[in-house]
Amino acid sequence: MHLFIHLVIHLSAYLLIYFFNIFVQFCISELPPPPINVQSSDVKQTEAVVTWSHPESYDMYAISSYSLQVRKFGTKTWTQLTTTRGMNHRLTNLHPDTVYFVRLKSENKYGKGKPSDSGELRTEKGMFHTTRTSPLRLDVPACVQRTC
């Protein structure tokens, strides 16, 4: 009986190691899918926090990091800000009252995958921010001008 129990334990351990090795070796050998649920929060005049979630099958694609890209409204060029292993990042040095688009790409040993859907954020207005490019002009009503 003792030999039978020893044999069952040994066989169980062998099968567990065998199936674990098969599971560990099963990775998808291609570019990873993009992260999902890209959102912004804690948006201020010159900064905002961007968060996202891992894509489905995150582990099977062996995703090592995410590339965070930003572009200003009205421009066509995406700028890569950082590469991170986390699921959030604080954007800084933004312009007040400006719309930004944010997207991410997952990365593994095969390269960077397709970009995520872009999230949109608008920074808060600055206290003295103006969008005028010409000098400020005060219109004084004609009735006030005559009394001076």
C-alpha positions as CSV (number, residue, x, y, z in Angstrom):
1,M,0.0,0.0,0.0
2,H,2.8,2.4,0.9
3,L,4.5,1.7,-2.5
4,F,1.2,2.4,-4.3
5,I,0.8,5.8,-2.5
6,H,4.4,6.7,-3.3
7,L,3.8,5.8,-7.0
8,V,0.6,7.9,-7.2
9,I,2.3,10.9,-5.6
10,H,5.3,10.6,-8.0
11,L,3.1,10.2,-11.0
12,S,0.9,13.1,-10.0
13,A,3.9,15.4,-9.6
14,Y,5.3,14.2,-13.0
15,L,2.0,15.0,-14.7
16,L,1.7,18.3,-13.0
17,I,5.2,19.3,-14.2
18,Y,4.5,18.0,-17.7
19,F,1.3,20.0,-18.1
20,F,2.8,23.1,-16.5
21,N,5.7,22.9,-19.1
22,I,3.2,22.6,-21.9
23,F,1.2,25.6,-20.6
24,V,4.3,27.8,-20.1
25,Q,5.6,27.0,-23.6
26,F,2.3,27.9,-25.2
27,C,2.7,31.5,-26.3
28,I,1.3,33.1,-29.4
29,S,4.2,34.0,-31.7
30,E,2.9,37.2,-33.3
31,L,2.4,40.9,-32.6
32,P,0.2,41.6,-29.5
33,P,-3.3,43.1,-29.6
34,P,-3.7,46.7,-28.3
35,P,-4.7,47.5,-24.8
36,I,-8.4,48.3,-24.1
37,N,-10.4,50.8,-22.1
38,V,-8.1,53.8,-22.7
39,Q,-9.4,56.6,-20.5
40,S,-8.3,59.8,-18.9
41,S,-8.9,61.1,-15.4
42,D,-7.7,63.8,-13.0
43,V,-7.4,66.2,-15.9
44,K,-6.0,69.6,-15.0
45,Q,-4.6,72.6,-16.8
46,T,-1.3,71.1,-17.7
47,E,-1.6,67.4,-16.8
48,A,-3.8,64.3,-16.9
49,V,-3.7,60.7,-16.0
50,V,-4.2,58.0,-18.7
51,T,-5.3,54.5,-17.7
52,W,-5.9,51.4,-19.7
53,S,-6.5,47.6,-19.3
54,H,-4.6,44.6,-20.6
55,P,-6.0,43.1,-23.8
56,E,-7.5,39.6,-23.7
57,S,-5.0,36.8,-23.7
58,Y,-2.4,39.2,-22.3
59,D,-0.3,36.4,-20.9
60,M,-0.3,34.3,-24.0
61,Y,1.1,37.2,-26.1
62,A,3.9,37.8,-23.5
63,I,3.3,41.5,-23.6
64,S,6.4,43.2,-22.1
65,S,5.4,46.9,-22.2
66,Y,3.1,49.6,-23.7
67,S,4.1,52.6,-25.8
68,L,2.1,55.7,-25.0
69,Q,1.5,58.1,-27.9
70,V,-0.1,61.6,-27.9
71,R,-1.1,64.1,-30.5
72,K,-2.7,67.5,-30.3
73,F,-6.0,68.3,-32.0
74,G,-5.4,69.7,-35.4
75,T,-2.1,67.8,-35.9
76,K,-1.4,64.6,-37.7
77,T,1.7,63.5,-36.0
78,W,1.7,61.1,-33.0
79,T,4.5,61.6,-30.5
80,Q,5.7,58.7,-28.4
81,L,6.0,59.9,-24.8
82,T,7.0,56.9,-22.9
83,T,7.2,53.1,-22.7
84,T,5.8,51.6,-19.5
85,R,5.0,48.2,-18.0
86,G,2.2,49.6,-15.9
87,M,-1.5,50.4,-16.8
88,N,-1.4,54.1,-16.1
89,H,0.7,57.2,-16.7
90,R,0.5,60.9,-15.8
91,L,0.9,63.2,-18.7
92,T,2.6,66.5,-17.8
93,N,3.6,69.7,-19.5
94,L,0.3,69.9,-21.4
95,H,-1.2,73.2,-22.7
96,P,-4.3,74.6,-21.0
97,D,-7.7,74.3,-22.8
98,T,-6.3,72.0,-25.4
99,V,-7.7,68.7,-26.9
100,Y,-5.3,65.8,-27.0
101,F,-5.7,62.3,-28.4
102,V,-4.0,59.4,-26.6
103,R,-3.3,55.9,-27.8
104,L,-1.2,52.9,-26.8
105,K,0.5,50.0,-28.5
106,S,1.3,46.7,-26.8
107,E,4.9,45.4,-27.3
108,N,6.4,41.9,-27.1
109,K,9.5,40.2,-28.5
110,Y,8.0,40.3,-32.0
111,G,7.5,44.1,-32.0
112,K,4.7,46.7,-31.4
113,G,1.2,45.8,-32.3
114,K,-1.6,47.9,-33.8
115,P,-2.6,51.0,-31.8
116,S,-5.5,51.1,-29.5
117,D,-8.6,53.2,-30.1
118,S,-7.6,56.7,-29.2
119,G,-8.9,58.4,-26.1
120,E,-9.7,62.1,-26.1
121,L,-9.1,64.6,-23.3
122,R,-9.3,68.4,-23.0
123,T,-7.2,70.1,-20.4
124,E,-8.8,72.7,-18.2
125,K,-8.7,76.4,-19.1
126,G,-5.9,78.4,-17.6
127,M,-6.7,81.4,-15.5
128,F,-5.2,83.9,-18.0
129,H,-5.2,81.8,-21.1
130,T,-6.5,83.4,-24.3
131,T,-6.7,82.0,-27.8
132,R,-6.5,85.5,-29.4
133,T,-3.5,86.1,-31.6
134,S,-4.1,89.8,-32.1
135,P,-3.9,92.4,-29.4
136,L,-6.8,92.6,-27.1
137,R,-9.3,95.3,-28.2
138,L,-11.9,96.9,-26.0
139,D,-15.0,98.1,-27.7
140,V,-16.3,101.2,-25.9
141,P,-19.8,102.2,-26.8
142,A,-20.2,105.5,-28.6
143,C,-22.2,107.1,-25.8
144,V,-19.4,106.5,-23.3
145,Q,-16.8,108.0,-25.7
146,R,-18.7,111.3,-26.0
147,T,-18.8,111.9,-22.2
148,C,-15.0,111.7,-21.9
